[in-house]
């Protein structure tokens, strides 16, 4: 029996032979909640917004303007659906994972020390590498498509391997070799981006949940010790959503910036 | 099948597989999460981004149109103000001209009326003089007759003789001649 929070999501059901894990349950709950909220907020759009429409407009407009300042007007028009969804979903999933009951309700057995939880019904969606890796892979696929659409196949390889400076003679040959080697390193770096993106998010969220669970085990005052860390985790949830979104946005800008005007001029 | 094990089969595939197994990464769950996340993106685009961004664009367009209309209204107001000033200036000029014209007309009417009154007064004076002359003549005539009778009466009383009609007529004429 594994003590403490498991490093991986646990299968809780297998309907029609498909394995459903506790993190998938949370993912679907968060997704359904977001969709219902969005549908409710935009059912009857008003010129003067109020209630849910006001909140949704504030969130989307704020994100849009923020991303427009980072990657420019042209790119944000094309890619906002992804970056907006990534931020909103990661933030919602991270904060949902802090609701009491997530990780503490489930199946277990009674021991001499009390009830021992074996299989939690819910697990933070981003405390599962499958989820974070899925988002990173979707981004990776989108990144390739956007790059090819913006600079084409030739431009894509030129961006990776071609010398960036003007030179002639032996210096040019040297620059070609150097930039080709740098391009090979860049390709490896790009291939590892999904791994770094997914493990960064997973590591932060899993560490937060583990810390909260450890605090809860402090005798008598566990509930009290947890409280400041809950606020810390609220902040971590926001920061990690922002980091994931910003990193993916910057990766996109880096490959598309030769065709996309810089953010400063994109406003003009 | 393990995802990471497939991608890095050639070098250290076993370690990668072990890592993947440790973190529970496998194709069914990964594919399910990819599909789920893609669906979330699509539904958020359909229910959130599309209507909200359309509304924001519509609002931005209306604000721009409102500002443009405000500029047009301001320009129209400025034109109306200029036109009002021009009309007021023209009205003042016209009023001054009318007042001057009215004064001229009044002056002419006054002169005409004065001349008419003077003429009427002169006419009255002339008529009065004529009447006075006629009265004077009548009175002189009556006086002559009366004086003649008195002279005849006085002469008869002084002389003590009875005057003939011829004497009386001659005395009366003499007295009248003396009075003229």
Contacts between the chains, C-beta under 8 A, distances in Angstrom:
chain1	res1	chain2	res2	distance
A	7	B	22	5.9
A	7	B	23	5.9
A	7	B	24	7.4
A	8	B	22	7.0
A	8	B	23	5.3
A	8	B	24	2.7
A	8	B	25	7.9
A	9	B	24	5.6
A	9	B	29	7.4
A	18	B	28	6.9
A	18	B	32	7.5
A	19	B	28	6.0
A	19	B	29	6.8
A	21	B	24	7.6
A	21	B	29	6.3
A	24	B	29	7.1
A	24	B	32	6.5
A	24	B	33	7.1
A	24	B	36	7.4
A	27	B	33	6.8
A	27	B	36	5.9
A	28	B	36	6.8
A	31	B	36	6.4
A	31	B	39	7.4
A	31	B	40	4.6
A	31	B	43	7.9
A	34	B	40	6.9
A	34	B	44	6.6
A	35	B	40	7.3
A	35	B	43	4.8
A	35	B	44	7.1
A	35	B	47	6.2
A	38	B	43	7.5
A	38	B	44	6.1
A	38	B	47	4.1
A	38	B	48	3.9
A	39	B	47	4.8
A	41	B	48	7.4
A	42	B	47	5.8
A	42	B	48	6.5
A	42	B	51	4.2
A	42	B	52	6.5
A	45	B	51	5.7
A	45	B	52	8.0
A	45	B	55	5.2
A	47	B	55	7.9
A	47	B	58	8.0
A	47	B	59	6.8
A	47	B	62	7.7
A	49	B	55	7.9
A	56	B	48	6.1
A	56	B	52	6.0
A	57	B	52	5.4
A	57	B	55	7.1
A	57	B	56	6.9
A	60	B	48	6.4
A	60	B	49	6.3
A	60	B	52	4.7
A	60	B	53	7.0
A	60	B	56	7.8
A	61	B	52	7.5
A	61	B	56	5.8
A	64	B	53	7.1
A	64	B	56	7.8
A	80	B	49	6.5
A	80	B	53	7.7
A	81	B	41	6.1
A	81	B	44	7.3
A	81	B	45	4.3
A	81	B	49	5.7
A	82	B	41	6.3
A	84	B	44	7.1
A	84	B	48	7.8
A	84	B	49	6.0
A	85	B	37	7.9
A	85	B	40	6.2
A	85	B	41	4.2
A	85	B	44	4.9
A	85	B	45	7.4
A	88	B	44	6.8
A	89	B	37	7.1
A	89	B	40	5.9
A	89	B	44	7.8
A	128	B	24	7.0
A	128	B	29	7.8
A	128	B	33	7.8
A	129	B	23	4.2
A	129	B	24	6.8
A	129	B	25	5.1
A	130	B	24	6.8
A	130	B	25	5.8
A	130	B	26	7.5
A	130	B	29	4.2
A	130	B	30	4.9
A	130	B	32	7.8
A	130	B	33	4.9
A	131	B	33	4.9
A	131	B	37	7.6
A	133	B	3	7.7
A	133	B	25	6.4
A	133	B	30	6.1
A	133	B	33	7.7
A	134	B	30	5.8
A	134	B	33	3.5
A	134	B	34	4.3
A	134	B	36	7.6
A	134	B	37	5.3
A	135	B	33	7.9
A	135	B	37	5.6
A	137	B	30	7.6
A	137	B	34	6.2
A	138	B	34	6.0
A	138	B	37	5.8
A	138	B	38	6.2
A	138	B	41	7.6
A	202	B	23	7.5
